[in-house]
Amino acid sequence: MAFTPLNALNAFLAVARRRSFAAAAADLGVSSSSLSQSVRQLEARLGVALLTRTTRSVALTEPGRRLVESAGPSVDQALAALKVAAAQPGEVTGLVKLTVPTVSVSHVVAPVLTRFLARHPRVEVELRVEDSMVDIVSEGLDGGIRFSESLERDMVQVRLSEGFRFVVVGSPAYFKRRGVPEKPRDLLTHDCLCIRSGTTGALYQWELERGARSWRVPVRGPLVTSNHHALMELAESGVGLMYAFEPEVADRVKRGMLRIALEPYAAHVDGFFLYFPSRSHVSPAFRAFVDVAREVTSEPRASESRPSRTR
């Protein structure tokens, strides 16, 4: 790869975002060795180390982090502008990169993406489904979807749904065998299907509330996982209790496969929000995505769920 500052900068950004020379080289269609050489030349030109390399990982130095935050959005905008220049008049092209939590996929992401991709077929969407919090600026993402309680105040926020609840559910067989918890503290003696936080690595404490009071219960049980489908299947099988996003289990509750416990203590969250940095220039492709998201979520839904909550 011939050295030019812009080529080297793009190479560095690819490595910084993927935290891997091999993955970044595959994305750019070059060899890992030429990519490494390009980044080293950039470091030599700047006189600072941008990456800390070990045999197993790549991490950003402080100068590297500052370069990603300051130059990343501009490089992304320049690449998007090249695609726009080749588009037909009025046609939207480009790439939209989003981070979304698992529980949002069927409820809000799929309806928005279905309409968006049908309307703008030349736009590509890179969807990262992950439950940990992500720095969308340093990761080079256009935006994300999370609950409002997780968002920084300097982010633009677009409401995508009404509020929801998080509920404790179990199978009829489980309740017959172990009884039904009546108070939040009763969960300490029950078999609970535990969730490990992708952000902190700690086991998630189940959040409950009633009136002005709130509880964070350090539950324990026979299983720890972050896979929502596994949680539902095992809860339905009677292995233990699950702390669930209510719309995700509503159909199983309706059919009697799961029952809600501690319903007076169900915790509420304000809803899903699309968010993105207020200081960044929004690409035409992402602006089109925001417009479709507003359009879809402003329409009345055939079967609107009751207000509910999330982590």
N, C-alpha and C positions, 0 to 999 in steps of 0.2 A: 504494500500500500504506500504510494508516494506521499511524503509528508507535506501537508499544508495545515495551518492552524485550524481551519474549519473541519477538515477531515478528521484530524486528531481529536478535536473537541467532540465531534459526533461519536467517535470510537470510545472516548472516555465515558460519555454519558450512557452509552449502551452497556458498558461494563458496570458502571456505578448502579444502574437500575436493576441489572440482572444479578449483581454480586457474583459474577462468574465470567471468566474470559471465554470458556468454551461455549456457554449459552449465548453470549453476546456475539461471538464470531459466527455462530450459526444464524443468528438473526440478520447479521450484516452480509452474510455470504462470503466471508474471508476466513483465512486460517487464524488459529489462536496465536501463533507466533508473530504474524504480521500485525495483529491487533495489539499484542503486548508491546511490540516495537513502537507502534504509533503512539501509544499512551506514554511510554518512556520518553519519547522525543518531546511530547508535550510537557511532561514534567521537567525535562531538561531546559526547555525554552522558558518555562515559568520560574524555574529555580526552586520549586517546592515539590514535595511528595503529595500526590493526590490520592493514592491508594496504599493501603497496607496489605501486603500479599503474604499468605502462608501457603503451605502445601494443600490446605483444605478449604481455604476461604479467602475472600476479598472484602475489605472493609474500607470505608471512606475515612480519610484524615479530615481535620477541621478545614484546611484550605479546599479539599475536595468537596466537602459538603457545601461550602459557600459557593463554589463554582457551579454545582448542580442546581442550587436554588436560584442563582442569578442568571445563569445561561440556559438552563434546561428549557424553560418555557419559551424563550426566544427562538431556540433552535427548532423546537416542535412547531412553532408558528411559521417559521421559514419553510420547513418541509411541507406543512399543510398548504402554504401559499403556492408552492410549485404544483401541487395537485389541483388547486383551484384554477390556476392559469390554464390548465389543459382541459378544464370542464367546458361543457356546452353552456350557453347563456341560461342562467336560472337553475342550472343543475348543481346540486350539492355533492361534493366529494370530500374525501379525507378519512381520518381515523379518529374514533372516539374511544377513549380508554377509561374504564370505570372500575371501581371496587364496590362490591355489594355484599351484604351478609346473606347467609344461607336462607334465613327465613323470609327474606324479601323476594326471592326469585319468582315463586309462583304467584305471590300476592300482588306485587306491583311491577317487577322488572319485566316479566314475560309479556303482559299486556302492552306495555309501552314499547318494548323492542319489536314486537310483532307489527305494530302499526308503523313504527319508525323505519324499519328495514324495507317494508313494502313501499313506503313513500319515497325513500331515498336509497335505492338499490346499489348505488356506487359508493356508499359510505360503509367502511368496515368498522365493526365494534369489537374491541378486546375487553372481555368481561372477566374480571377476577373475583371469584366467589370465595370470600374469606371472612372470618368472624373477628379477627383481630383488628385493632385500629391501625390505620396506615397513614403515613405522611404523604398526601397526594402530590405535594409540590416536589419533594425530593424523588418520589417514585415516577415522576413524569406523567401523572394521570390527569385527565381532564376534570374528573369529579368523582363523587361517590354517593352512596345511599346509606344512611344510618339513622338511628333515632336521635332526636334533637338534643337529648341529654348528653350525647357523646361529642357534640360538635363544638369547635372553637367559635368564639364570638365574631371573629373577623371573616368568617365564611358567609357567602351568599347562601341562603337556605330557601328551597322551594318545597312546599308541602306536597307530598304525594299520597297521603292517606289520612284518615281520621285516627284517633287514638285506639289503642287495643289493650287487652289484658294479658298477663301471664298467669297461668293457673297450674295447680298441682293436680295431676291426673293419675289414675291407676285403673287396673282392670277389675271387674267384679270378682274374679277369682282371688286376686291379691287382697281385696278388702275383706272377703270372706275368711281368708287365712290369717290376716294380720290385724284386721280391724281398721276403722276409719279415723284418721287424726282429727281432733277437734280444735286444737290450739296450735299455733306455730311451733311451740316447744316440743309438741308430740312428734314432730318430724325427726328429732334426734334419736328416737327409738325405732324408726322405720328403715326399711331397705330403700334407699334412694339411688336413682341412676344419676351419677355425678357428671358434671361438665367441667372440663379444664379450660381456663381462659387462654385463648390464643395470644392475648396481649401480655398478660403477666405470668402465665404458666401456673398460676394458683388454681385450686379447686374453687368453682364459683359458689358463692353463698346465695341460697335462694332468698329472694326479696319478697316480702309480704307487707301488707299495709292495711290499716283499718282506721278510718277517720284521720286524726292527726298523728297516730302512732305508726311506726314502721319497724320491721324486723329484718335482720340478715342472718339466716340460719345456716350454720356450718354443717350441712348434711353430710352423711357418709353412707356407703352402701357397697354392693358387690361389683359395681361396674363404673369405670370412668371412661368417657368418650366425648368427642366433639361432633359426632355424626348424628344429625337429627333423625335420619331414617332408622338408624340402629336403635336410638332411644325409643322411638314410637313402637317399633316391632317388639322390643323387649318389655316395654310397659304393657303392651297389649297381651303379651304372653304371661304376664303375672310375675315377672322377675322383680320388679320394684316400682316405685313411684317416679314420675317424670315431672319436671318443671317445664311447662310447654307454652309456646306462643299459641294463644287460643285459636286463631283462624286455622292453624296448621293441624289441629286435632278436632276441630268442630264437627267434621263429618263422622269421625269415629265415636265421638260422644253422642251424636244424634242417633247412631245405629246401636248404641249400647255396648260397644266394644271397650270403651273407656268411660270412666265417671270422674267428675270433678270433685275434689275434696277441698276443704278450707275455702270455699267460694267467698264467704264474707271478707276474707283476707287477700283476695286476688289483687295483684299490683297492676297499676296502670302506667302506660307510657304514652307520650304525646303523639306518636305516629312516625311514619317514615318521611324522611326529607332527602331530597337531592341537594347536594352541597358542592361548592367549588370556590376557589380563592377569589375574593373581591378585587384584588389588585392585579389579577392576570387578564390578559386579552383573551376573549372567548373566541374560539375558531368558528367558522361558519357551520361546520359539521356539528360541533357541540351545541351551538346556539339552536340549530334545527332540532337536536335531541331534546333540549330544554323546552322548546315550543311544543313538541309532540307530548312530552311528559305532562305539561300543564293541560293540554287539550284532553288527554285520556283521563287524567285523574280528576278533572272538573266535571266529567260526565257522571250522572247517577248510575249506580251499579244495581244490577237486578237483585242481588242478594247481599245487601250491605250487612257486615258483621256488627255486633255490638262493640262499644268501645273496649279496648284491651291493653297489654304491656310487653316490654322487652328488656334485655340486658344492655 
